[in-house]
Amino acid sequence: MKVTAIIPDELVRETQILSNARNITDAMIIALKNYIALQKLKAMGEAINEKPLQFSYTAGEIRDLNRQ
């Protein structure tokens, strides 16, 4: 998709440097993918925080099950 956007030069330069991208397009793709991944991690963290994981076996019970 072609997009025309007004982005400050310094922001683009810093993104390109930090992402080790060859060009502006690569830098924007890397930045957007990282942003999406971060948002998904935050959502997952919130979901776990609302309903924490619960384990029904103790470490000893799991060892015993694995030995069978």
N, C-alpha and C positions, 0 to 999 in steps of 0.2 A: 504494500500500500504506500502510495506517495503521500507525504504530509508536508505542509508548509507550517512551520512553527517559529515563533520569535523566542529564542532562548539566548540568555546572556552568553557572550563569547567565553568568558572566564569559566562559567559552569560547564560548557561543552569541553573546553580544554582540560579542565581538571578531571572530568569524567573519562575523557580519552586517556589521560595519563594513568589514572588509578586502575582503569580496566585493561590497560595494555592493549588497547584496540588499535587496529591498523588505520581505521578511518572513523569518521563521525557516525556513519551508519552502524558500524560494528559496536561502537561505544554506546549508542542509544539502545541497541538490541540487548547488550549485556546489562545495562542499567535497568531497563524495563523488566527483564527476566529476574534480576535480583530483587527488584521491588515486589514483583508478584510472589516470588518465593518467600520473602519476608512477611508479606501479608498473610499468606497461607499458614506459615509457622505461628504467627500471632493468633490467628483464628483457632488453630489446633490447640495452642496453649490455653486459650480461654475456654475451649470445650473441655479440656482435661481438668482445668481449674473448677469448672462448674460441676463436673461429675468425675472425681478422681478415680484412678484405677484401683481396683481392690483385688487382692490375691487371696485365693481360698486355700492355698497350701503353704506350709512352712518350708523353709529351705531343706530341713531334714526329710520331710515327706517327699519332696521333689527328688532328692538324691535316691531315696528308696525306690521311687517309681522308675527312675532311670536305670537302676541296677537290675530291674526285673527283666 
